[in-house]
């Protein structure tokens, strides 16, 4: 037994491999470049970039700290983040919260001993104003930034925030692609399971039904030969019910194939007039016993049509069967002619009847799956799939089915197919 592949395995094949390590390395390099640019543009020896991610700030880039431990400077970033806005402290010796900081009071033990004397910082904010981190610039002399430097600091902070926003969107895109791949894999697995079920169902149901129909035919012959005519109505009921079930199964299987995109077209030249005459022979058993006139109107010179003969026969047989079923008395006609639209030539197969017709407000429901527009109390039967399948076949062949009907006056269904 063939097993459908696991959706997780299919999803893994559909999604491109992620490279989180490479992406993180690219981001770190971008922030390191921004930190170096900040020291150069602002004339400061030290620049730090720290990020906030549902926890305490983490230092992700620094410049000017080749000999020092960058993490020792993280508290300056924490202080700036807690301020929640751009800040500029010209002399940290007089700042109560920072004056006692070891790097302010004593200087770096590993560097040249210079003390941190001034600080300027700008928050990294997303579009909603949420703080994502901070760009912090430190100097070893008391100072204030000039206007141009202040604008440069804010511009660099915006660039860092934009990089974070880009990373976030890339992560979301990867997650969405993974979710779509999983959904697609699950849909493919479900579709495959449905196809297997329908194939099994078709086989398991059609086999006994064909046996029942064969037995009914034998019973009919034996009853006729034995002169037991009183049994024929019951035998015909068995035969009619069996053929109805076979038709229901075929409709459901056709719909499943159409939805799965399975049907394959076999286009070939088909002689139009002989095919139309063949339809008369196909529906003659349905006409038997009904007060109906049959008309076949063929335009001269119909020639050939390039199409799938099997699909065309199925469409016409469905339209004609419906016309006979919904017409108690009067006339059923199949008329075939050539029509030209723009630069293309079409063959128009029109099936007209004088039956019960269809109300104008029900015409839009005609071609919906499992839709029946007539009152169920009339017990016309059917699955409500015939017209839906016929239109899909028509469109698959490059054409369409149009309808014109009037309640109580009859209906006219026209199948238009391109000649070539």
KAFEN-V352608 format. One record per backbone hydrogen bond with DSSP energy under -0.5 kcal/mol. CO is the residue of the C=O (numbers start at 1). NH is the residue of the N-H. E is the energy in kcal/mol with one decimal. If there is no record, write none. Layout:
# KAFEN-V352608
CO & NH & E
CO & NH & E
This chain:
# KAFEN-V352608
6 & 10 & -2.3
7 & 11 & -2.8
8 & 12 & -2.0
9 & 13 & -1.4
10 & 14 & -1.7
11 & 15 & -1.8
19 & 23 & -2.5
20 & 24 & -2.7
21 & 25 & -2.3
22 & 26 & -2.3
23 & 27 & -2.1
24 & 28 & -2.6
25 & 29 & -2.3
26 & 30 & -2.2
27 & 31 & -2.5
28 & 32 & -2.4
29 & 33 & -2.2
30 & 34 & -1.9
31 & 35 & -2.4
32 & 36 & -2.2
33 & 37 & -2.3
34 & 38 & -2.2
35 & 39 & -1.9
36 & 40 & -2.0
37 & 41 & -3.0
38 & 42 & -2.3
39 & 43 & -0.9
39 & 44 & -1.0
46 & 138 & -2.3
47 & 63 & -2.1
48 & 136 & -3.0
49 & 60 & -2.6
49 & 61 & -1.5
50 & 134 & -2.4
51 & 58 & -2.7
58 & 51 & -2.7
61 & 49 & -2.4
63 & 47 & -1.8
68 & 70 & -0.7
69 & 72 & -1.6
70 & 73 & -2.0
71 & 74 & -1.4
73 & 76 & -1.2
73 & 77 & -0.8
74 & 78 & -2.2
75 & 79 & -2.3
76 & 80 & -2.0
77 & 81 & -2.6
78 & 82 & -2.3
79 & 83 & -1.3
80 & 84 & -1.0
80 & 85 & -0.5
81 & 84 & -0.6
87 & 121 & -2.7
88 & 90 & -0.6
89 & 119 & -2.5
90 & 143 & -1.2
91 & 94 & -1.1
92 & 95 & -1.3
94 & 96 & -0.7
95 & 98 & -1.1
95 & 99 & -2.6
98 & 101 & -1.8
101 & 104 & -1.3
101 & 105 & -3.3
102 & 106 & -2.8
102 & 107 & -1.4
103 & 116 & -2.5
114 & 108 & -1.2
115 & 117 & -0.6
117 & 92 & -3.3
118 & 139 & -1.9
119 & 89 & -3.3
120 & 137 & -3.4
121 & 87 & -2.1
122 & 135 & -2.5
123 & 125 & -0.7
124 & 132 & -4.1
124 & 133 & -1.1
126 & 129 & -1.9
130 & 126 & -2.1
132 & 52 & -3.3
133 & 124 & -2.6
134 & 50 & -2.0
134 & 136 & -0.6
135 & 122 & -2.1
136 & 48 & -3.2
137 & 120 & -2.3
138 & 46 & -1.6
139 & 117 & -2.8
139 & 118 & -1.7
146 & 150 & -2.7
147 & 151 & -2.3
148 & 152 & -2.1
149 & 153 & -2.4
150 & 154 & -2.0
151 & 155 & -2.3
152 & 156 & -2.4
153 & 157 & -2.0
154 & 158 & -2.1
155 & 159 & -2.1
156 & 160 & -2.2
157 & 161 & -2.4
158 & 162 & -2.6
159 & 163 & -2.0
160 & 164 & -1.9
161 & 165 & -2.4
162 & 166 & -2.5
163 & 167 & -2.3
164 & 168 & -2.4
165 & 169 & -2.4
166 & 170 & -2.4
167 & 171 & -2.4
168 & 172 & -2.5
169 & 173 & -2.6
170 & 174 & -2.4
171 & 175 & -2.5
172 & 176 & -2.8
173 & 177 & -2.7
174 & 178 & -2.3
175 & 179 & -2.5
176 & 180 & -2.9
177 & 181 & -2.5
178 & 182 & -2.3
179 & 183 & -2.6
180 & 184 & -2.9
181 & 185 & -2.6
182 & 186 & -2.6
183 & 187 & -2.4
184 & 188 & -2.7
185 & 189 & -2.4
186 & 190 & -2.6
187 & 191 & -2.8
188 & 192 & -2.4
189 & 193 & -2.3
190 & 194 & -2.5
191 & 195 & -2.5
192 & 196 & -2.4
193 & 197 & -2.4
194 & 198 & -3.0
195 & 199 & -2.5
196 & 200 & -2.4
197 & 201 & -3.1
198 & 202 & -3.1
199 & 203 & -2.1
200 & 204 & -3.3
201 & 205 & -2.4
202 & 206 & -2.4
203 & 207 & -1.9
204 & 208 & -0.7
205 & 209 & -1.8
206 & 210 & -2.8
207 & 211 & -1.6
208 & 212 & -2.4
209 & 213 & -2.6
210 & 214 & -2.2
211 & 215 & -2.4
212 & 216 & -2.5
213 & 217 & -2.1
214 & 218 & -2.0
215 & 219 & -2.8
216 & 220 & -2.4
217 & 221 & -2.2
218 & 222 & -2.7
219 & 223 & -3.0
220 & 224 & -2.3
221 & 225 & -2.5
222 & 226 & -2.2
223 & 228 & -2.8
224 & 227 & -0.9
227 & 229 & -1.0
228 & 231 & -1.9
229 & 232 & -1.1
231 & 235 & -2.1
232 & 236 & -2.9
233 & 237 & -1.8
234 & 238 & -2.0
235 & 239 & -2.4
236 & 240 & -3.0
237 & 241 & -2.6
238 & 242 & -2.3
239 & 243 & -2.4
240 & 244 & -1.9
241 & 245 & -2.1
242 & 246 & -2.2
243 & 247 & -2.2
244 & 248 & -2.3
245 & 249 & -2.5
246 & 250 & -2.4
247 & 251 & -2.3
248 & 252 & -2.3
249 & 253 & -2.4
250 & 254 & -2.6
251 & 255 & -2.4
252 & 256 & -2.2
253 & 257 & -2.3
254 & 258 & -2.3
255 & 259 & -2.6
256 & 260 & -1.8
257 & 261 & -0.6
257 & 262 & -2.6
257 & 263 & -0.5
258 & 261 & -1.0
266 & 309 & -0.5
268 & 307 & -2.0
270 & 305 & -2.2
271 & 275 & -1.5
272 & 276 & -2.3
273 & 277 & -2.3
274 & 278 & -1.9
275 & 279 & -1.4
276 & 280 & -1.1
277 & 281 & -1.2
278 & 282 & -1.8
279 & 283 & -1.9
280 & 284 & -0.8
283 & 286 & -0.8
283 & 287 & -1.4
284 & 288 & -1.2
287 & 290 & -2.2
290 & 292 & -2.6
291 & 330 & -1.8
293 & 332 & -2.6
295 & 334 & -2.4
296 & 298 & -0.6
297 & 336 & -2.7
299 & 302 & -0.6
303 & 272 & -2.4
305 & 270 & -2.5
305 & 307 & -0.9
307 & 268 & -2.1
307 & 309 & -0.8
308 & 312 & -2.4
309 & 313 & -2.5
310 & 314 & -2.2
311 & 315 & -2.3
312 & 316 & -2.4
313 & 317 & -2.7
314 & 318 & -1.9
315 & 319 & -2.4
316 & 320 & -2.7
317 & 321 & -2.5
318 & 322 & -2.2
319 & 323 & -2.1
320 & 324 & -2.3
321 & 325 & -2.5
322 & 326 & -2.4
324 & 327 & -1.0
326 & 328 & -0.5
326 & 356 & -2.0
328 & 291 & -0.5
330 & 293 & -2.5
331 & 354 & -1.1
332 & 295 & -2.1
333 & 335 & -0.5
333 & 352 & -2.4
334 & 297 & -2.4
335 & 350 & -3.4
336 & 299 & -2.4
337 & 348 & -3.0
339 & 346 & -3.5
341 & 344 & -2.5
344 & 341 & -2.4
345 & 419 & -2.8
346 & 339 & -2.6
346 & 348 & -0.5
347 & 349 & -0.6
347 & 417 & -2.0
348 & 337 & -1.9
348 & 350 & -0.7
349 & 351 & -0.6
349 & 415 & -3.0
350 & 335 & -2.8
350 & 352 & -0.6
351 & 413 & -2.7
352 & 333 & -3.0
356 & 408 & -3.5
359 & 362 & -1.8
359 & 363 & -0.6
360 & 363 & -0.9
362 & 365 & -1.5
363 & 366 & -1.2
365 & 368 & -1.6
368 & 371 & -1.6
375 & 378 & -1.9
376 & 379 & -1.6
384 & 370 & -0.8
384 & 371 & -1.3
385 & 389 & -2.9
386 & 390 & -2.3
387 & 391 & -2.6
388 & 392 & -1.9
389 & 393 & -2.7
390 & 394 & -2.5
391 & 395 & -2.6
392 & 396 & -2.1
393 & 397 & -1.6
394 & 399 & -2.9
395 & 398 & -1.4
400 & 416 & -2.7
402 & 414 & -3.0
404 & 412 & -2.4
406 & 409 & -2.4
406 & 410 & -1.2
410 & 406 & -2.2
411 & 353 & -2.2
412 & 404 & -2.0
413 & 351 & -3.3
413 & 415 & -0.5
414 & 402 & -2.3
414 & 416 & -0.6
415 & 349 & -2.7
415 & 417 & -0.5
416 & 400 & -1.8
417 & 347 & -2.9
419 & 306 & -2.8
